[in-house]
Amino acid sequence: MKNLVLSAMILFTFIISCKEKNQEVVVSYDVLTGKAMGTTYTIKYKGKIDGAAQQVDSLLAAFNRSLSTYDPESTISKINQSDGKYCFAVSDDQFFEYSLTRAIELSEKSGGAFDPTVMPAVNYFGFGYEKKAKPETVSKQTIDSLMSLIGINKIKIYRNTKGDSVCIEKKSKGVKIDLNASAPGHGVDEIAQFFEKKGVVDYMIEIGGEVRTAGVNAEGKPWTIGISRPESGAGVSDVVMPVSISNKALATSGNYRNFFEKGNIKLAHIIDPRSCSARPSDILSATLITDLCIDADALATTCMVLGLKEAKEFVEADTTIAAFFIYQEPKADTLSFYFSPGFSNHLITK
């Protein structure tokens, strides 16, 4: 999340007929837009909050100082730079402790398919903050070396005896943390909490495609979110599936916009922490709907790592999540879709 700029606020209005009094009532939805986490954000909400744009930008700036691996002074960067142990005051960072703790929980839930210590492999394959060239060959020795640095057993997070400091211990200096697969969703949740504390009950918050909604939209209906076509040249408006969500979060993960291809070599930015493989998934995109956006974000990445067969088993075993996968059969010219049992509740039927 770099180069945050002041959000532009645009006021949209719509008219609702008031049947009892036979008069028109104007209801306002404010829209905030800006840059965050190396991408953009859009927020729509009903209500009036003085200085909302500045407060959201301030929150996102603090979030960036905690979790951005591209900011050398962020909490996560200082941990990654540390030799083995780094502590910070609870009052200095309100985001990192929860973000890493939840990532560890989700790693356990996924059997290691999601892992916040995957950063050494992400950097090695040239998709991380170290900006390394993409490797054209990978030796077993290199994979073994990377694997020795990856695994949630390589880190420990705890508070000191007084409870006023958070400490992270790494088994070696080479262990590094990457929360980029869950941070955008976490950021969405933090903004949602901000608006809810202000009494806002109707909102849609989106950061780089990760979404959380509550209540209804300006038409008094559940929010409609479009799932993009998983193709590198597809535009933002090229939607393959619109879905209806309210009081839920949605996140989509895919390799179709961030990959490297040269000759017979194709590397994907979503790395399997269990094997350090950068082989592209047989799922083109995975969309997850959950209560919290941090979970949807992390679990969408998890499904990409698991691949179609394992991902189906994973989502069907958990009734609290709904999933939609787009994939392509070998030698097929058309896309194929998979819906988990709970996803049908969100489909829009005419």
C-alpha positions in Angstrom: 0.0 0.0 0.0 2.1 2.9 -1.3 1.6 6.5 -2.2 -1.7 6.9 -0.5 -3.6 9.9 -1.8 -6.5 11.8 -0.4 -9.7 10.1 -1.3 -12.2 11.7 -3.6 -15.7 11.9 -2.2 -18.6 11.8 -4.6 -22.2 12.1 -3.4 -24.8 10.0 -5.1 -28.5 10.3 -4.4 -31.5 8.4 -5.3 -35.2 8.9 -4.8 -37.4 6.5 -2.8 -41.2 6.9 -3.0 -42.7 7.2 0.4 -46.0 5.4 0.1 -47.5 6.5 3.4 -47.0 10.2 2.9 -47.0 10.2 -0.9 -43.8 12.3 -1.0 -40.2 11.8 -2.0 -37.4 11.2 0.4 -33.8 11.6 -0.6 -31.3 9.1 0.7 -27.6 9.8 0.3 -24.8 7.3 -0.4 -21.3 8.7 -0.2 -18.5 7.2 -2.2 -14.8 7.3 -1.2 -12.1 6.3 -3.6 -8.3 6.2 -3.3 -5.1 4.1 -3.4 -4.2 1.4 -0.9 -1.9 -1.6 -0.7 -0.5 -1.0 -4.2 -4.0 -1.0 -5.6 -7.2 1.0 -5.3 -10.2 1.1 -3.0 -13.9 2.0 -3.3 -16.2 2.5 -0.4 -19.9 3.2 -0.6 -22.0 3.9 2.5 -25.2 5.5 3.7 -24.7 8.2 6.3 -22.8 11.3 7.2 -19.3 11.2 8.8 -17.4 14.4 9.0 -13.9 13.9 7.6 -14.6 10.3 6.6 -12.1 10.4 3.7 -9.2 11.7 5.9 -10.0 9.2 8.7 -10.0 6.2 6.2 -6.8 7.4 4.7 -5.3 7.7 8.2 -6.4 4.2 9.1 -5.0 2.7 5.9 -1.7 4.6 6.4 -1.3 3.0 9.9 -2.3 -0.4 8.4 0.5 0.1 5.8 3.0 0.9 8.5 2.2 -2.4 10.1 1.8 -4.9 7.2 3.5 -3.6 4.1 6.6 -5.6 3.1 7.4 -2.8 0.7 7.8 -0.3 3.5 11.2 -1.0 5.1 10.0 0.8 8.3 6.9 -1.3 8.7 6.4 -3.7 11.6 6.5 -6.7 9.3 9.7 -5.5 7.6 11.5 -5.0 10.9 10.5 -8.5 11.9 11.8 -9.9 8.6 15.0 -7.9 9.0 15.5 -9.1 12.6 18.0 -11.8 13.5 15.6 -13.9 15.6 13.4 -11.8 17.9 11.5 -8.6 17.5 9.2 -6.9 20.0 6.9 -3.9 19.8 4.6 -2.1 22.1 0.9 -3.1 21.8 0.1 0.6 21.6 2.4 1.1 18.6 0.6 -1.3 16.3 -3.0 -2.3 16.5 -3.0 -4.6 13.5 0.0 -7.0 13.3 -0.7 -9.3 16.3 -4.2 -10.2 15.1 -3.1 -10.5 11.4 -0.4 -13.0 12.1 -2.3 -14.9 14.7 -5.3 -15.3 12.4 -2.9 -16.3 9.5 -1.4 -19.0 11.8 -4.9 -20.3 12.6 -5.8 -20.4 8.9 -2.6 -22.2 8.1 -3.5 -24.9 10.6 -7.0 -25.1 9.1 -5.6 -25.5 5.6 -3.0 -28.2 6.5 -0.2 -25.8 5.5 -1.6 -24.9 2.1 -1.8 -21.3 3.4 1.3 -20.3 5.3 2.5 -16.8 6.4 6.1 -17.9 6.3 6.2 -18.5 2.6 8.1 -15.2 2.0 11.5 -16.8 1.2 10.0 -18.7 -1.7 8.0 -15.7 -2.9 11.2 -13.7 -3.0 13.2 -16.4 -4.6 10.7 -16.8 -7.5 10.8 -13.0 -8.0 7.3 -12.1 -6.8 8.3 -10.5 -3.5 9.7 -7.3 -2.2 13.4 -8.2 -3.0 12.7 -7.8 -6.7 14.8 -10.8 -7.8 14.9 -12.0 -11.4 12.7 -15.0 -12.1 14.8 -18.3 -12.0 14.8 -20.4 -15.2 15.9 -23.5 -13.3 15.4 -24.7 -9.8 17.5 -27.3 -8.1 16.5 -29.7 -5.4 19.1 -28.2 -3.2 17.5 -24.8 -3.5 14.0 -26.2 -2.8 15.3 -28.0 0.3 17.0 -24.7 1.5 13.7 -22.8 1.0 11.7 -25.5 2.8 14.0 -25.3 5.8 12.7 -21.7 6.3 9.0 -22.3 5.8 6.4 -23.5 8.3 4.5 -22.0 11.2 6.6 -24.0 13.5 9.5 -21.6 12.5 7.8 -18.7 14.2 6.2 -17.9 17.6 4.1 -14.9 18.6 3.3 -14.0 22.2 2.9 -11.1 24.6 5.5 -10.3 27.3 4.6 -11.0 31.0 3.2 -7.5 31.4 1.1 -7.9 28.3 2.1 -4.5 26.9 4.4 -5.8 24.2 4.1 -8.3 21.3 7.1 -10.5 20.5 7.8 -12.5 17.4 10.5 -15.1 17.5 12.0 -16.7 14.4 14.1 -19.9 14.4 16.6 -18.2 12.1 17.3 -14.9 10.4 16.2 -16.3 7.0 12.6 -16.9 8.2 10.4 -14.2 6.8 6.7 -13.4 7.1 4.4 -12.7 4.2 0.8 -11.6 4.9 0.0 -10.2 1.5 -2.4 -13.1 0.8 -4.6 -11.9 3.7 -3.7 -8.3 4.4 -6.1 -6.7 1.8 -9.0 -8.7 3.3 -7.9 -7.7 6.8 -7.7 -4.1 5.7 -11.3 -4.3 4.4 -12.4 -5.7 7.8 -10.7 -2.8 9.7 -12.5 -0.3 7.5 -15.8 -2.1 8.1 -15.2 -1.9 11.9 -14.6 1.9 11.5 -17.9 2.5 9.8 -19.8 0.2 12.1 -18.5 2.1 15.1 -19.8 5.2 13.5 -23.3 3.6 13.3 -23.2 2.9 9.5 -25.3 -0.2 8.7 -25.3 0.0 4.9 -22.0 -0.2 3.2 -19.8 -1.8 0.5 -16.0 -1.8 1.0 -13.6 -3.0 -1.7 -9.8 -3.1 -1.8 -8.3 -4.6 -4.9 -11.3 -6.8 -5.5 -11.7 -8.0 -1.9 -15.1 -7.0 -0.7 -17.2 -6.7 2.4 -20.8 -5.6 2.6 -23.6 -4.8 5.0 -27.2 -3.9 4.7 -28.5 -2.8 1.2 -27.3 -0.7 -1.7 -28.7 2.6 -2.9 -31.6 0.8 -4.5 -32.6 -0.9 -1.3 -31.4 -4.3 -2.5 -28.6 -6.6 -1.5 -25.2 -5.6 -2.9 -24.3 -7.1 -6.3 -20.6 -7.9 -6.9 -19.2 -9.0 -10.2 -16.6 -11.9 -10.5 -14.2 -11.0 -13.3 -13.3 -13.2 -16.2 -10.0 -14.9 -15.4 -8.0 -13.8 -18.4 -4.9 -11.5 -18.4 -6.4 -9.1 -20.9 -9.9 -8.9 -19.2 -11.1 -5.5 -18.2 -12.6 -4.6 -14.9 -16.1 -4.6 -16.4 -15.6 -8.1 -18.0 -17.7 -10.0 -15.5 -18.3 -13.7 -15.8 -20.6 -14.0 -12.8 -22.6 -11.5 -10.7 -23.4 -12.5 -7.2 -25.5 -11.1 -4.4 -24.0 -10.6 -0.9 -25.1 -8.7 2.2 -23.4 -8.9 5.6 -20.8 -11.1 4.0 -17.2 -10.8 2.6 -15.9 -11.9 -0.8 -12.4 -12.4 -2.1 -11.1 -13.8 -5.4 -7.6 -15.2 -6.0 -6.1 -16.1 -9.4 -2.8 -16.4 -11.2 -3.9 -15.0 -14.5 -2.6 -11.4 -13.9 0.6 -12.1 -12.0 2.7 -14.8 -13.6 6.0 -15.3 -15.5 6.3 -17.2 -18.8 9.4 -17.8 -20.8 9.7 -20.7 -23.3 8.6 -23.8 -21.4 8.8 -22.1 -18.1 5.7 -20.7 -16.4 5.8 -19.5 -12.8 2.8 -18.3 -10.7 2.9 -15.8 -7.9 0.9 -18.1 -5.6 3.5 -20.5 -4.2 2.6 -23.8 -2.6 4.3 -23.6 0.9 4.2 -27.3 1.2 6.5 -28.0 -1.7 7.8 -24.5 -2.7 6.3 -25.2 -6.2 5.5 -22.2 -8.3 3.5 -24.3 -10.8 0.3 -22.6 -11.8 -2.9 -24.1 -10.3 -5.4 -25.9 -12.4 -8.0 -23.4 -11.0 -8.0 -20.2 -12.9 -9.7 -18.2 -10.1 -11.2 -19.1 -6.7 -13.9 -16.9 -5.1 -14.7 -17.4 -1.5 -17.6 -15.9 0.6 -17.2 -15.9 4.3 -18.1 -13.6 7.3 -14.7 -11.9 7.5 -12.8 -10.7 4.5 -9.4 -11.7 6.0 -10.7 -15.3 5.9 -12.1 -15.0 2.4 -8.8 -13.6 1.2 -6.6 -16.2 2.8 -8.9 -19.1 1.9 -9.1 -18.0 -1.8 -5.4 -18.3 -1.9 -5.6 -21.6 -0.1 -7.9 -23.1 -2.8 -5.6 -21.9 -5.5 -2.7 -23.8 -3.8 -4.8 -26.9 -3.2 -5.9 -27.3 -6.8 -9.3 -28.3 -8.0 -9.7 -31.7 -6.5 -8.4 -30.9 -3.0 -10.1 -27.5 -3.0 -13.5 -29.0 -3.7 -13.0 -31.4 -0.7 -11.8 -28.5 1.5 -14.8 -26.2 0.9 -17.4 -28.9 1.0 -16.2 -29.9 4.5 -16.9 -26.5 5.8 -20.5 -25.2 5.8 -19.5 -21.7 6.9 -17.9 -20.9 3.6 -19.2 -20.7 0.0 -16.9 -21.1 -3.0 -16.9 -20.6 -6.8 -14.1 -21.9 -8.9 -13.4 -21.2 -12.6 -11.3 -23.7 -14.4 -10.6 -25.0 -17.9 -10.6 -28.7 -18.9 -7.5 -29.8 -20.9 -7.9 -28.9 -24.6 -11.3 -27.3 -23.9 -12.2 -23.9 -25.5 -14.7 -22.9 -22.8 -14.5 -22.2 -19.1 -16.0 -24.6 -16.6 -17.6 -23.6 -13.2 -17.8 -25.2 -9.8 -20.2 -24.1 -7.1 -20.0 -25.3 -3.5 -23.3 -26.2 -2.0 -23.7 -22.9 -0.2 -22.8 -20.7 -3.2 -26.2 -21.1 -4.8 -27.6 -18.8 -2.1 -25.7 -15.9 -3.7 -26.5 -16.5 -7.3 -28.6 -13.8 -9.0 -31.6 -15.3 -10.9 -33.8 -13.2 -13.2 
